[in-house]
Amino acid sequence: MSTPEFSRPFDVRQMDRKAVRLVARESERAALAKRFDLVRIDRLEADVVLERDGPALNASGTLSADIVQSCAVSAEDLPVAVRERLAFRFVPAANGHRPDEEIELAADELDEIEFSGTNVDLGEAIAQSLALAVDPFAAGPAAEEARGLLGGGPASPFAMLAALKKPGK
């Protein structure tokens, strides 16, 4: 298994309560942009408080990022500011659990991340949070023009296809 692009491991055994600030370097941002199919990531930072809870580690804070993604309609560059609250609970991997096994989670278990050994990767958790915060259907100001709808309301996809059909053919 390869190391994630934005890896920031923390040893659970050495945690009590600690505030950390994680800032992605230019090379890490470029690799993450490629992984998440973004034009670029200009800034990726997180302020997180880590607090040990028995064998688990709780992490809460804020993710801030400035990204450029492609408009879903026109493919133009679309700058987006991302601000997300973070709340993770890193828990030791359950014994006997198989990765492909389907399990049900309670509402308070939805942000639990299992780990093996003594280290958790807070950077990878933050990177995945960024990926979840990106709107895959974001549309920029040129989207309406790209759809050919300058003069009216939204048309159906069939009407747009019909408009492409040349008269007399």
C-alpha positions in Angstrom: 0.0 0.0 0.0 1.4 3.4 -1.0 1.6 6.4 1.3 -1.2 8.9 0.8 -0.4 12.3 -0.8 -1.1 14.2 2.4 0.0 11.9 5.1 0.2 13.2 8.7 0.5 10.2 11.1 0.0 10.6 14.8 0.8 8.0 17.5 -2.3 7.5 19.6 -0.2 6.4 22.6 1.4 9.8 22.7 -1.8 11.8 22.6 -3.6 13.3 25.5 -5.0 16.6 24.3 -3.3 18.4 21.5 -4.1 21.2 19.0 -2.5 20.9 15.6 -2.5 22.9 12.4 -2.0 20.9 9.2 -1.0 22.7 6.0 -0.5 20.9 2.7 2.7 21.6 0.7 2.5 22.5 -3.0 3.5 19.0 -4.1 0.9 17.4 -1.8 -1.8 19.8 -3.1 -0.9 19.0 -6.7 -1.1 15.2 -6.1 -4.4 15.6 -4.3 -5.8 17.7 -7.2 -4.8 14.9 -9.6 -6.4 12.3 -7.4 -9.7 14.2 -7.0 -9.8 15.4 -10.6 -9.6 19.1 -9.7 -7.8 21.7 -11.8 -5.8 22.7 -8.7 -5.8 23.1 -5.0 -4.4 26.5 -4.0 -4.6 26.1 -0.3 -5.5 23.2 2.1 -5.3 23.7 5.9 -6.9 22.2 8.9 -7.0 23.2 12.6 -7.7 20.2 14.7 -7.9 19.3 18.4 -6.9 15.7 19.1 -8.1 14.1 22.3 -7.5 10.5 23.4 -10.5 8.6 24.6 -9.2 5.2 25.9 -7.9 3.3 22.9 -9.7 5.8 20.5 -8.7 9.2 19.3 -11.2 12.0 18.8 -10.4 14.8 16.3 -12.5 17.9 15.8 -11.8 21.2 14.0 -12.1 23.0 10.7 -11.0 22.3 7.2 -10.2 25.3 4.9 -9.3 25.1 1.2 -9.3 27.1 -1.9 -9.7 24.9 -5.0 -10.3 25.3 -8.7 -12.6 22.8 -10.3 -14.1 22.4 -13.7 -17.6 23.6 -14.2 -19.8 20.6 -14.7 -21.5 22.2 -17.8 -19.0 24.5 -19.5 -15.7 23.0 -18.2 -14.5 26.5 -17.3 -12.2 26.9 -14.3 -14.4 27.6 -11.3 -12.8 28.8 -8.0 -14.4 27.5 -4.9 -13.7 28.2 -1.2 -14.3 25.2 1.0 -15.0 25.5 4.7 -16.0 22.4 6.5 -16.3 21.3 10.2 -14.4 18.2 11.0 -15.3 15.5 13.5 -13.6 12.1 13.4 -13.2 9.3 15.8 -10.3 7.0 15.1 -11.0 3.6 16.6 -8.9 0.4 16.8 -9.8 -2.1 14.0 -12.4 -4.6 15.1 -11.0 -8.1 15.5 -12.6 -10.5 13.0 -13.9 -7.9 10.7 -13.3 -8.6 7.0 -12.9 -5.5 4.7 -15.6 -6.8 2.2 -18.1 -7.6 5.0 -21.2 -5.5 5.1 -21.8 -3.9 8.5 -24.4 -1.5 9.8 -23.4 1.6 11.6 -25.3 3.7 14.1 -25.6 7.4 13.6 -22.8 8.1 16.1 -20.5 5.7 14.3 -20.7 7.3 10.8 -17.5 9.3 11.2 -15.5 6.5 12.8 -12.2 5.6 11.0 -10.6 2.3 11.9 -6.9 2.0 12.3 -4.4 -0.8 13.0 -1.3 -0.5 15.1 -0.7 2.7 17.0 -0.8 5.4 14.3 -3.7 7.3 12.7 -3.3 9.3 9.5 -5.1 12.6 10.1 -3.9 14.0 6.8 -5.6 11.3 4.8 -8.8 11.8 6.8 -8.7 15.6 6.0 -8.0 14.8 2.3 -11.0 12.5 2.2 -13.1 15.2 3.9 -12.1 17.7 1.1 -13.1 15.2 -1.6 -16.5 14.8 0.0 -16.9 18.6 0.2 -16.4 19.1 -3.5 -19.6 19.6 -5.4 -19.4 17.3 -8.5 -22.2 19.3 -10.2 -20.9 22.8 -9.6 -21.8 25.2 -12.4 -20.2 28.5 -13.1 -21.5 31.7 -14.7 -20.9 30.4 -18.2 -23.0 27.3 -17.7 -26.2 28.9 -19.0 -24.5 30.1 -22.1 -23.0 26.6 -22.6 -26.4 25.1 -22.4 -27.7 27.5 -25.0 -30.4 28.9 -22.7 -29.6 32.6 -22.7 -33.1 33.8 -23.5 -35.3 31.5 -21.4 -35.8 29.1 -18.5 -34.3 25.7 -18.3 -35.1 23.4 -21.2 -35.4 19.7 -21.0 -32.4 17.6 -22.2 -34.6 16.5 -25.2 -35.2 20.1 -26.2 -31.5 20.8 -26.1 -30.8 17.7 -28.3 -33.6 18.8 -30.7 -32.0 22.3 -31.0 -28.7 20.6 -32.2 -30.5 18.9 -35.0 -30.1 20.8 -38.2 -33.3 21.7 -40.2 -34.0 19.6 -43.2 -32.1 16.6 -42.2 
